[in-house]
């Protein structure tokens, strides 16, 4: 018999039955939109390539993927919210690159973009994946665009697929 309060609580918890719900990395049947910034296009094109590669790998149909290009990172949240509220998309992926300069503009822009993308997801209930790089240098951005190592666009696409499927699974509970 458990002697301490902690042991008694642990004993009760171990008797509880639980199940885990995990989103699947299967893109079949999902409608996904990708919003990509044209600013720093030499880098965002690499993020887009990575995202599209990940979507293909998960089985997403090319006909069910829409790429929307916006002028800069600041416009990502507005386009993402418009797509999410349309009811046509299971998930939205936002891709952009913000590289720190010599002024505080970087902090304002990074915060506004991150907060706007978060609000788009929370307010609409549609997964909006964050594939926006906020780096100190161009070299750091290059490293994260798949040119030297992993591709954050690829990772954001996997998050979008997993969250879209998780959302559907949670609706069925």
C-alpha positions in Angstrom: 0.0 0.0 0.0 1.4 3.4 -0.9 2.6 5.2 2.2 3.1 8.8 1.1 0.6 11.3 -0.4 2.7 11.4 -3.5 2.8 7.7 -3.9 -1.0 7.5 -3.5 -1.5 10.2 -6.1 0.9 8.4 -8.5 -1.0 5.2 -7.9 -4.3 6.8 -8.9 -2.8 8.4 -12.0 -1.3 5.1 -13.2 -4.8 3.6 -13.1 -6.3 6.3 -15.3 -6.6 5.3 -19.0 -5.4 7.8 -21.5 -4.8 7.9 -25.2 -2.7 10.2 -27.3 -3.9 12.0 -30.4 -1.1 12.8 -32.8 -1.6 14.4 -36.2 -0.6 12.3 -39.2 2.0 13.4 -41.7 -0.3 12.5 -44.6 -1.1 15.2 -47.1 -3.6 13.3 -49.2 -6.9 15.1 -49.5 -5.6 18.3 -47.8 -5.9 21.7 -49.3 -2.8 23.8 -48.3 -1.9 27.3 -49.2 1.6 28.7 -49.0 2.1 32.4 -48.5 5.6 33.5 -49.4 7.3 36.9 -49.1 9.0 38.2 -52.3 11.4 40.3 -50.2 14.8 38.4 -50.0 13.4 36.3 -52.8 16.7 34.6 -53.4 16.2 33.0 -49.9 12.4 32.7 -49.8 12.5 30.7 -53.1 14.6 28.1 -51.3 12.1 28.0 -48.4 9.3 27.6 -51.0 11.2 24.7 -52.7 11.6 23.0 -49.4 7.9 23.4 -48.5 6.7 22.1 -51.8 9.1 19.1 -51.5 7.7 18.3 -48.1 4.1 18.5 -49.3 4.9 16.2 -52.2 6.6 13.8 -49.8 3.5 13.6 -47.6 1.3 12.9 -50.6 -0.4 16.3 -51.0 -1.8 16.8 -54.5 -0.2 19.6 -56.5 -3.6 20.6 -57.6 -4.6 21.2 -53.9 -1.7 23.5 -53.1 -1.9 27.2 -53.8 1.2 29.5 -53.7 0.4 33.2 -52.9 3.2 35.7 -53.2 3.1 38.9 -51.1 5.5 41.9 -51.3 7.2 41.4 -47.9 7.1 39.7 -44.6 4.8 42.3 -43.1 2.0 41.2 -45.6 2.2 37.5 -44.6 -0.3 37.7 -41.7 -2.9 39.6 -43.8 -2.8 37.1 -46.6 -2.7 34.1 -44.2 -5.8 35.4 -42.4 -7.7 36.0 -45.7 -6.9 32.4 -46.8 -7.8 31.0 -43.4 -11.1 32.8 -43.1 -12.1 31.7 -46.6 -13.0 28.2 -45.4 -11.2 26.6 -48.4 -7.9 25.7 -46.8 -7.0 23.0 -44.3 -3.8 24.8 -43.4 -1.7 27.9 -44.4 2.1 28.0 -44.5 3.9 31.4 -44.1 7.4 31.7 -45.5 9.7 34.8 -45.2 13.1 36.0 -44.3 13.8 39.0 -42.1 17.5 39.8 -41.6 18.5 42.3 -39.0 19.9 45.6 -40.2 21.3 48.6 -38.4 17.9 50.0 -37.2 15.2 48.8 -34.8 13.0 48.1 -37.8 14.0 44.4 -37.5 12.4 44.1 -34.0 9.2 45.9 -35.0 8.8 43.8 -38.2 9.7 40.5 -36.6 7.2 41.0 -33.7 4.4 42.2 -35.9 4.8 39.3 -38.3 5.0 36.7 -35.5 2.0 38.1 -33.7 0.0 38.5 -36.8 0.6 34.9 -37.9 -0.3 33.7 -34.4 -3.5 35.7 -34.4 -4.5 34.4 -37.8 -4.2 30.8 -36.5 -5.9 31.4 -33.1 -8.7 33.6 -34.4 -9.6 31.3 -37.4 -8.9 27.9 -35.9 -7.0 27.0 -39.1 -3.4 25.9 -38.6 -1.0 28.6 -39.8 2.6 27.3 -39.9 5.4 29.8 -39.1 8.2 29.4 -41.6 9.6 32.9 -41.2 13.3 33.2 -40.5 14.4 36.1 -38.3 18.2 36.1 -38.4 21.1 38.4 -37.4 22.9 37.8 -40.7 22.4 36.6 -44.2 24.7 33.7 -43.5 22.3 32.5 -40.8 19.4 32.7 -43.2 21.3 30.8 -45.9 22.0 28.0 -43.4 18.3 27.7 -42.6 17.1 27.8 -46.2 18.5 24.4 -47.1 21.5 25.8 -48.9 23.9 24.6 -46.2 21.7 22.5 -43.9 18.1 22.0 -42.9 15.3 23.9 -44.7 12.8 25.7 -42.4 10.2 25.8 -45.3 10.3 22.0 -45.4 9.8 21.9 -41.6 6.9 24.4 -41.7 5.1 22.3 -44.4 5.4 19.2 -42.2 3.9 21.2 -39.3 1.0 22.4 -41.4 0.2 18.9 -42.6 0.4 17.4 -39.1 -1.7 20.2 -37.5 -4.3 20.0 -40.3 -4.7 16.3 -39.6 -4.7 16.8 -35.9 -7.5 19.4 -36.2 -9.6 17.0 -38.1 -8.9 14.2 -35.6 -9.9 16.5 -32.7 -13.2 17.4 -34.4 -14.0 13.7 -34.4 -13.5 13.2 -30.7 
